[in-house]
Amino acid sequence: MKILSVVSEVFPLIKTGGLADVAGALPKALGAQGIEVVTLVPGYPQVLKRLQGRTEVGTLPDLLGHEARVSRASLNGLNLLILEIPELFERSGGPYICPDGRDHPDNWLRFAVLSLAGACIALGHLPPESADIVHAHDWQTALTPVYLRYRFRSSLPVMFTIHNLAFQGQFSPEIGDRLGLPASAFGIDCLEYYGGIGYLKGGLVTSDVVTTVSPTYAREILAADLGMGLDGVLQARRTVLYGIVNGIDTDIWNPASDPLIPRQYDVRSLSRRHANRAAVLAHVGLPDKGGPVFAALTRLTWQKGADMFAEAAEEIVAHGGQLVVCGQGDPDIEAELRSCAARFPEHVGVHVGYTEHLAHLIVSGCDVLVQPSRFEPCGLTQLYGMRYGAVPLVGRTGGLSETIIDANDAAMARAVATGFQFHPIDAFGLREAIRRACDAYQDRESWINLQRQAMKTDFSWERSAAQYAQLFEAMQAAWATIE
C-alpha cells in the first residue's frame, strides 16, 4: 500500500506547530506497519536549503497557471516530494504569513495549487509516482479530495485529518472562477460556506474517512461550542469520523540521548535535570529561587489560554515559584507578559519567539509545564513534558483530558497520576491548579514518583499508527470492491 501524504509543513524541514511533528513522525511509524508513505511538501526556502541533494522527478505544466518542478529527496526516514514553484513558495516570512505578520494575500492560490498537485500526483500524472490512498491534512490541503472528485471524477480513497478545526481556509467567492473547478463544486454540498468558499468544509465532505487527533476532540467538535460553525457538517459525517491520539517521535524526544540539552538523563537519574533547570533560568536571566519552575511553551493566543499567564504568575510567585514563558503570538499578550516580567524581575522570564533547541531545553529543565488551553485537539507539548519529567498542568479539554491522569488523592495514592487537570478553564481554575502543584512539589518523594510515572507513559506512535493502518486497510478493501 502506498500513501501520498499532502502537507503544508513537515518536521524537521518546516514547522509552525503540531501538524509538522505529526507529518514527520507518522510516516515512519506506518513504515513499521508495512505501509509506504510519500510526503508532498511545498518548496519553501527552508526546505530547498535543507534538501540540496534532491533529484528531479518531472514537471506539472499547468497548476492553475503555474508550472511546477517536482523533485524527490529523503531525510530522517522520510520519503519526500517537493513542489517547486518559486513565485508561490520561495518568499520571505513563514509558510502562511508575511514578515509583517499578515497572511500572504494569495494563500488561497498557493494551497489550492498544492492540493491540485497532490491530486495529479496521486492519479499518476507524474510517472512513476502514484498512490493507492491520499492523506490530506488541514485546510491547506483540503482541496485535494475536491479536485479528485470534481475535476478528475476520481473515487481514489482519501483520508482527511483535522489537526485544528479553528483554522478553516475561508475565502471570498470571487476566487471561485480561478480554482479550476466546475460550478457544481461551489454548491452547498461542497465548498459553499456562509456565502463564501470554505476549503476545510470541502475536504470534510469529499473525503472517505475523516480523522482528528483525539477521540475526545472528535466528540467535542460535533457540538456547537467547539464545532466552529462546522458541527452540522461533521454530524452528517460522524459515521466516518474517528479520533486517534497523536504520538511523539521517541527517538527525537528522548532525554537519555537528546543532543539539544546540557545534561542527558532517564527515569533513574532525575537529579541530572538540575543542570538543565539552571540553563533554563539562565536563558531568561532569572536566579534560582529554589521553588518550582513553571514553564509555558506555546503560541501566545486566546485558544492556548496565554492571556491567563500574567495572573497565573502572581499565584506562582506567591508560592515561591518562578515562571518561564516561551512563545509568540498576540502582540497584546506579549506586551502584558513583558510587563509582568518587569514587575517580578527575579521570578518571571519571557522569551518571545520559538526555537526547537529552546523547546527541548525547557521541557528538560522545568518542573511544571503549563497548558491552560481553552480547547486542544490533542496537544503534543504535554506529551513531550511527560517524556522529560516536566509535570503537565492542563485544562481538561480535548486530547489534554485523555493523555493526563489527574494527580487527585486517589490517583496519587495508587501512584498512577501523571499531571494536573483543571476545569472550568478560567483564571480561577488555573490558580487553583497551581496551588495544588505547589503543594505537591513540597513532598519531594511524592513529586519524584509523579515525574517517574509521567516518564513511563507510552506515547510512541506504535499504537496510534496501528489504528491508522487499520483504517487505511479498510479504505483499500472498500476501494477494491468499487473497482
C-alpha positions as CSV (number, residue, x, y, z in Angstrom):
1,M,0.0,0.0,0.0
2,K,1.3,3.4,-0.9
3,I,0.0,6.6,0.7
4,L,0.6,10.1,-0.6
5,S,0.6,12.5,2.4
6,V,-0.1,16.1,1.2
7,V,1.0,18.6,3.8
8,S,1.9,22.2,4.2
9,E,4.6,21.6,6.7
10,V,6.7,18.7,8.0
11,F,9.4,18.4,10.7
12,P,12.4,18.7,10.5
13,L,12.1,20.8,7.3
14,I,9.5,23.4,8.2
15,K,7.4,23.7,11.4
16,T,4.9,26.2,12.9
17,G,3.0,23.7,15.1
18,G,2.0,20.1,15.9
19,L,0.9,19.4,12.3
20,A,4.6,19.3,11.2
21,D,5.5,17.0,14.1
22,V,2.7,14.5,13.1
23,A,3.6,14.8,9.4
24,G,7.2,14.0,10.2
25,A,6.6,11.1,12.6
26,L,3.6,9.2,11.4
27,P,5.1,8.1,8.0
28,K,8.0,6.4,9.8
29,A,5.6,4.7,12.3
30,L,3.4,3.5,9.4
31,G,6.5,2.1,7.7
32,A,6.8,-0.3,10.6
33,Q,3.2,-1.4,9.7
34,G,4.3,-2.2,6.2
35,I,2.8,0.9,4.6
36,E,4.8,3.1,2.4
37,V,4.2,6.9,2.7
38,V,5.5,9.6,0.4
39,T,5.1,13.2,1.6
40,L,4.4,16.1,-0.7
41,V,5.5,19.4,0.7
42,P,6.0,22.9,-0.8
43,G,9.4,24.1,-1.8
44,Y,9.8,26.8,0.8
45,P,13.3,28.4,1.1
46,Q,13.9,26.4,4.3
47,V,13.0,23.1,2.5
48,L,15.2,23.8,-0.5
49,K,18.2,24.8,1.6
50,R,18.0,21.6,3.6
51,L,17.5,19.3,0.6
52,Q,20.1,20.5,-1.8
53,G,20.7,16.9,-2.9
54,R,17.2,16.4,-4.3
55,T,16.7,14.8,-7.8
56,E,14.1,16.0,-10.3
57,V,11.1,13.7,-11.0
58,G,9.4,15.8,-13.7
59,T,7.1,18.8,-14.2
60,L,3.4,19.5,-13.8
61,P,2.9,22.1,-16.5
62,D,-0.4,23.8,-15.6
63,L,-1.3,24.1,-11.9
64,L,-3.8,27.0,-12.1
65,G,-1.4,28.8,-14.4
66,H,1.8,27.8,-12.7
67,E,4.4,25.3,-13.8
68,A,5.8,23.1,-11.0
69,R,9.1,21.3,-10.9
70,V,8.7,18.2,-8.6
71,S,11.8,16.7,-7.0
72,R,12.5,13.8,-4.8
73,A,14.6,13.6,-1.6
74,S,14.8,11.6,1.6
75,L,15.6,12.8,5.2
76,N,15.4,11.2,8.6
77,G,13.5,8.2,7.2
78,L,11.0,10.4,5.3
79,N,10.4,9.9,1.5
80,L,9.7,13.4,0.2
81,L,8.4,15.0,-2.9
82,I,9.0,18.8,-3.1
83,L,6.7,21.0,-5.1
84,E,8.9,23.8,-6.5
85,I,7.1,26.9,-7.7
86,P,9.4,29.9,-6.9
87,E,6.7,32.6,-7.4
88,L,4.4,30.9,-4.9
89,F,6.6,29.3,-2.2
90,E,10.1,30.8,-2.3
91,R,9.4,34.0,-0.4
92,S,10.3,35.6,3.0
93,G,8.2,35.1,6.1
94,G,6.7,31.9,7.2
95,P,4.8,29.3,5.2
96,Y,1.5,31.2,5.8
97,I,2.4,34.7,6.9
98,C,4.4,37.7,5.5
99,P,7.4,39.1,7.5
100,D,5.0,41.7,8.9
101,G,2.8,39.0,10.4
102,R,-0.1,39.2,8.0
103,D,-1.3,36.3,5.9
104,H,0.2,36.0,2.4
105,P,-2.7,37.5,0.3
106,D,-2.5,34.7,-2.2
107,N,-2.7,31.8,0.3
108,W,-5.9,30.7,-1.4
109,L,-4.0,30.2,-4.6
110,R,-0.8,28.7,-3.0
111,F,-2.6,26.0,-1.2
112,A,-5.1,25.3,-4.0
113,V,-2.1,24.7,-6.2
114,L,-0.6,22.3,-3.6
115,S,-3.9,20.4,-3.3
116,L,-4.2,20.2,-7.1
117,A,-0.6,18.9,-7.4
118,G,-1.4,16.3,-4.8
119,A,-4.4,15.1,-6.8
120,C,-2.4,15.0,-10.0
121,I,0.5,13.0,-8.5
122,A,-1.8,10.6,-6.7
123,L,-3.5,9.8,-10.1
124,G,-0.2,9.1,-11.8
125,H,0.2,12.3,-13.8
126,L,3.9,12.3,-12.9
127,P,5.1,8.8,-13.6
128,P,6.3,6.7,-11.8
129,E,4.6,8.5,-8.8
130,S,1.1,7.5,-7.9
131,A,-0.8,6.4,-4.8
132,D,-3.3,3.9,-3.5
133,I,-4.7,6.4,-0.9
134,V,-4.3,10.1,-0.3
135,H,-3.9,11.5,3.2
136,A,-4.7,15.3,3.3
137,H,-4.2,17.5,6.4
138,D,-6.0,20.6,7.5
139,W,-7.4,23.4,5.3
140,Q,-4.2,23.9,3.4
141,T,-4.6,20.6,1.5
142,A,-8.3,20.2,1.9
143,L,-9.0,20.8,-1.8
144,T,-7.1,17.7,-2.7
145,P,-10.2,15.4,-2.5
146,V,-12.3,18.2,-4.0
147,Y,-10.1,18.2,-7.1
148,L,-10.2,14.4,-7.2
149,R,-14.0,14.3,-7.0
150,Y,-15.0,17.3,-9.1
151,R,-12.2,17.9,-11.6
152,F,-11.0,14.4,-12.2
153,R,-14.1,12.5,-11.4
154,S,-12.0,10.0,-9.4
155,S,-13.1,8.0,-6.4
156,L,-9.5,7.4,-5.3
157,P,-9.7,6.9,-1.5
158,V,-8.9,10.0,0.7
159,M,-8.4,10.3,4.4
160,F,-8.6,13.8,5.7
161,T,-7.2,14.7,9.2
162,I,-8.3,17.7,11.2
163,H,-5.4,19.0,13.3
164,N,-7.3,22.1,14.4
165,L,-10.8,23.0,13.3
166,A,-10.4,26.6,14.2
167,F,-8.3,27.2,11.0
168,Q,-10.6,26.6,8.1
169,G,-9.4,28.4,5.0
170,Q,-12.4,30.7,4.3
171,F,-12.2,32.9,1.2
172,S,-14.2,35.2,-0.9
173,P,-16.5,33.7,-3.5
174,E,-14.7,35.8,-6.1
175,I,-11.8,33.3,-6.2
176,G,-14.2,30.6,-7.5
177,D,-13.6,31.0,-11.2
178,R,-9.8,30.8,-10.6
179,L,-9.8,27.4,-8.9
180,G,-10.2,25.3,-12.0
181,L,-13.3,23.5,-10.6
182,P,-16.7,23.0,-12.2
183,A,-19.6,25.2,-11.0
184,S,-21.1,22.1,-9.2
185,A,-18.2,22.2,-6.7
186,F,-19.4,25.6,-5.3
187,G,-22.8,24.5,-4.1
188,I,-23.8,23.9,-0.5
189,D,-22.9,20.2,-0.8
190,C,-19.2,21.1,-1.2
191,L,-17.4,24.4,-1.0
192,E,-20.1,26.9,-0.3
193,Y,-19.8,28.2,3.3
194,Y,-21.9,31.1,4.6
195,G,-21.7,32.8,1.2
196,G,-18.0,32.2,0.7
197,I,-15.7,29.4,-0.1
198,G,-14.6,27.0,2.7
199,Y,-11.6,24.8,1.9
200,L,-11.9,22.8,5.1
201,K,-15.6,22.2,4.5
202,G,-14.8,20.9,1.0
203,G,-12.3,18.5,2.4
204,L,-14.7,17.2,5.1
205,V,-17.5,16.4,2.7
206,T,-15.4,14.8,-0.1
207,S,-13.1,12.5,1.9
208,D,-13.9,8.9,2.6
209,V,-12.6,9.0,6.1
210,V,-12.2,11.9,8.4
211,T,-9.9,11.7,11.4
212,T,-8.9,14.1,14.2
213,V,-6.2,13.9,16.7
214,S,-8.0,12.6,19.8
215,P,-11.3,10.7,20.5
216,T,-12.5,13.5,22.9
217,Y,-11.9,16.2,20.3
218,A,-13.8,14.1,17.8
219,R,-16.8,14.2,20.1
220,E,-16.4,17.8,21.1
221,I,-16.5,19.1,17.5
222,L,-19.9,17.6,16.9
223,A,-21.4,20.2,19.2
224,A,-21.8,23.9,18.5
225,D,-19.4,25.1,21.2
226,L,-16.3,23.6,19.5
227,G,-17.7,22.8,16.1
228,M,-16.6,26.2,14.8
229,G,-19.6,26.5,12.5
230,L,-19.0,23.1,11.0
231,D,-20.7,20.9,13.6
232,G,-23.6,20.3,11.3
233,V,-21.3,19.1,8.5
234,L,-19.4,16.9,11.0
235,Q,-22.7,15.5,12.4
236,A,-23.5,14.4,8.8
237,R,-20.1,12.7,8.6
238,R,-20.0,11.2,12.1
239,T,-20.2,7.6,10.8
240,V,-16.7,8.1,9.2
241,L,-15.2,10.4,11.8
242,Y,-12.5,8.8,14.0
243,G,-10.3,10.2,16.8
244,I,-6.8,8.9,17.1
245,V,-4.5,10.3,19.7
246,N,-1.2,11.6,18.3
247,G,2.1,10.0,19.3
248,I,5.5,11.6,19.5
249,D,8.8,10.6,17.9
250,T,10.5,9.0,20.8
251,D,13.9,9.0,19.1
252,I,13.9,12.8,18.7
253,W,12.2,13.4,22.1
254,N,14.4,11.2,24.4
255,P,16.0,12.8,27.4
256,A,18.6,9.9,27.6
257,S,20.0,10.8,24.2
258,D,18.9,14.3,23.4
259,P,21.8,16.3,21.9
260,L,20.0,19.6,22.5
261,I,20.0,19.6,26.3
262,P,23.0,20.2,28.6
263,R,22.6,17.1,30.6
264,Q,21.0,13.8,29.5
265,Y,19.1,11.7,32.0
266,D,16.5,9.0,32.3
267,V,13.8,7.9,34.8
268,R,16.6,6.6,37.2
269,S,18.7,9.7,37.1
270,L,16.3,12.6,37.6
271,S,18.8,14.5,39.7
272,R,20.7,15.3,36.5
273,R,17.8,17.6,35.5
274,H,19.2,20.3,37.8
275,A,21.8,21.2,35.2
276,N,19.1,21.8,32.7
277,R,17.0,23.7,35.2
278,A,19.9,26.1,35.7
279,A,20.3,26.5,31.9
280,V,16.6,27.3,31.5
281,L,16.7,30.0,34.2
282,A,20.0,31.4,32.9
283,H,18.5,31.7,29.4
284,V,15.8,34.1,30.6
285,G,18.0,35.8,33.2
286,L,16.5,34.5,36.4
287,P,18.3,33.5,39.6
288,D,17.3,30.1,41.1
289,K,14.9,30.8,44.0
290,G,14.6,27.2,44.9
291,G,10.9,26.7,44.3
292,P,9.1,25.0,41.5
293,V,9.9,26.3,38.0
294,F,6.7,26.6,35.9
295,A,7.1,26.9,32.2
296,A,4.8,27.7,29.3
297,L,5.9,26.6,25.8
298,T,3.1,27.7,23.5
299,R,1.6,30.1,21.0
300,L,0.6,33.2,22.8
301,T,-3.1,33.1,21.9
302,W,-6.5,33.1,23.5
303,Q,-7.0,29.4,22.5
304,K,-3.9,28.4,24.4
305,G,-5.0,30.4,27.5
306,A,-1.9,32.6,27.3
307,D,-4.0,35.6,28.3
308,M,-4.2,34.0,31.8
309,F,-0.4,33.7,32.3
310,A,0.1,37.1,33.9
311,E,-2.5,36.4,36.5
312,A,-1.1,32.9,37.0
313,A,2.3,34.4,37.6
314,E,1.0,36.2,40.7
315,E,-0.1,32.8,42.1
316,I,3.2,31.2,41.2
317,V,5.3,34.0,42.8
318,A,3.1,33.9,46.0
319,H,4.1,30.2,46.4
320,G,7.8,30.8,45.9
321,G,7.8,29.6,42.3
322,Q,9.1,31.0,39.1
323,L,7.6,31.2,35.6
324,V,9.3,31.0,32.2
325,V,7.3,31.7,29.1
326,C,8.5,30.9,25.6
327,G,6.3,31.6,22.6
328,Q,4.9,34.3,20.3
329,G,1.6,35.4,19.0
330,D,-0.9,38.1,20.1
331,P,1.0,41.4,20.5
332,D,-1.2,42.4,23.4
333,I,-0.4,39.2,25.3
334,E,3.3,39.6,24.5
335,A,3.2,43.1,25.9
336,E,1.4,42.0,29.0
337,L,3.9,39.3,29.7
338,R,6.8,41.7,29.3
339,S,5.1,44.0,31.8
340,C,4.7,41.0,34.2
341,A,8.4,40.2,33.9
342,A,9.2,43.7,34.8
343,R,7.0,43.5,37.9
344,F,8.6,40.2,39.0
345,P,12.2,40.5,37.7
346,E,13.5,37.6,39.7
347,H,10.5,35.3,39.3
348,V,9.2,35.7,35.7
349,G,11.2,35.4,32.5
350,V,9.8,35.8,29.0
351,H,11.3,34.7,25.6
352,V,9.3,35.9,22.7
353,G,9.9,33.5,19.8
354,Y,10.4,29.8,19.4
355,T,13.3,27.5,18.5
356,E,13.4,23.8,18.6
357,H,16.6,23.9,20.8
358,L,14.9,26.1,23.4
359,A,11.8,23.8,23.4
360,H,13.9,20.8,24.3
361,L,15.8,22.7,26.9
362,I,12.6,24.0,28.6
363,V,11.0,20.5,28.9
364,S,14.2,19.1,30.2
365,G,14.6,21.6,33.0
366,C,11.3,22.9,34.2
367,D,9.3,21.3,37.0
368,V,5.7,22.0,35.7
369,L,4.7,22.6,32.1
370,V,1.6,24.8,32.0
371,Q,-1.0,24.3,29.2
372,P,-4.3,26.0,30.0
373,S,-5.8,25.6,26.5
374,R,-9.5,26.5,26.2
375,F,-9.7,23.8,23.5
376,E,-6.9,21.5,22.3
377,P,-7.4,18.9,19.6
378,C,-4.6,16.7,21.0
379,G,-1.6,18.7,22.1
380,L,1.9,17.4,21.9
381,T,3.7,19.6,24.4
382,Q,2.2,17.8,27.3
383,L,3.5,14.5,25.8
384,Y,7.0,15.9,25.4
385,G,6.8,17.2,29.0
386,M,5.8,13.8,30.4
387,R,8.6,12.1,28.4
388,Y,11.1,14.5,30.1
389,G,9.7,14.5,33.6
390,A,8.1,18.0,33.3
391,V,4.8,17.5,35.0
392,P,1.9,18.8,32.9
393,L,-0.7,21.2,34.2
394,V,-3.5,21.4,31.7
395,G,-7.1,22.4,31.1
396,R,-9.5,19.5,30.9
397,T,-10.3,19.5,27.2
398,G,-9.7,17.5,24.0
399,G,-6.6,15.4,24.0
400,L,-5.3,17.0,27.2
401,S,-8.0,15.3,29.1
402,E,-7.1,11.9,27.6
403,T,-3.4,12.0,27.9
404,I,-3.1,13.2,31.6
405,I,-4.2,11.3,34.7
406,D,-5.0,14.0,37.3
407,A,-3.0,14.0,40.5
408,N,-6.0,13.7,42.8
409,D,-5.7,12.0,46.1
410,A,-6.8,8.6,44.8
411,A,-4.5,8.7,41.8
412,M,-1.6,9.8,43.9
413,A,-2.2,7.1,46.4
414,R,-2.2,4.4,43.7
415,A,0.9,6.0,42.0
416,V,-0.8,6.4,38.6
417,A,-1.1,10.2,38.4
418,T,0.9,11.9,35.6
419,G,-0.1,15.6,35.9
420,F,-2.7,18.1,36.9
421,Q,-6.0,18.9,35.2
422,F,-8.4,21.8,35.9
423,H,-11.9,22.8,35.0
424,P,-13.6,25.2,34.3
425,I,-10.8,26.6,32.2
426,D,-10.5,30.1,33.6
427,A,-8.1,32.1,35.6
428,F,-9.6,30.9,38.9
429,G,-9.3,27.2,37.9
430,L,-5.7,27.8,36.7
431,R,-4.7,29.4,40.0
432,E,-6.3,26.6,42.0
433,A,-4.3,24.0,39.9
434,I,-1.1,26.0,40.5
435,R,-1.8,25.8,44.3
436,R,-2.2,22.1,44.0
437,A,1.0,21.7,42.1
438,C,3.0,23.9,44.5
439,D,1.6,21.8,47.5
440,A,2.6,18.6,45.8
441,Y,6.1,19.9,45.0
442,Q,6.8,20.3,48.7
443,D,6.7,16.5,49.2
444,R,9.9,15.6,47.3
445,E,9.5,11.9,47.3
446,S,5.9,12.1,46.1
447,W,6.9,14.6,43.4
448,I,9.7,12.4,42.1
449,N,7.2,9.5,41.9
450,L,4.9,11.7,39.9
451,Q,7.7,12.6,37.5
452,R,8.6,8.9,37.1
453,Q,5.1,7.8,36.4
454,A,4.7,10.5,33.7
455,M,8.0,9.4,32.1
456,K,6.9,5.8,32.0
457,T,3.8,6.6,30.0
458,D,3.9,5.2,26.4
459,F,3.1,7.9,23.9
460,S,5.1,6.4,21.0
461,W,3.4,6.2,17.6
462,E,3.1,2.4,17.7
463,R,-0.5,2.1,18.9
464,S,-1.8,5.1,17.0
465,A,-0.1,4.1,13.8
466,A,-1.7,0.7,14.1
467,Q,-5.1,2.4,14.2
468,Y,-4.3,4.5,11.1
469,A,-3.1,1.3,9.4
470,Q,-6.4,-0.4,10.2
471,L,-8.3,2.5,8.6
472,F,-6.1,2.6,5.5
473,E,-6.5,-1.2,5.0
474,A,-10.3,-0.9,5.3
475,M,-10.3,2.0,2.8
476,Q,-8.2,0.0,0.4
477,A,-10.5,-3.0,0.7
478,A,-13.6,-0.8,0.1
479,W,-11.9,0.7,-3.0
480,A,-11.1,-2.8,-4.4
481,T,-14.8,-3.6,-4.3
482,I,-15.7,-0.3,-6.2
483,E,-13.1,-1.0,-8.8
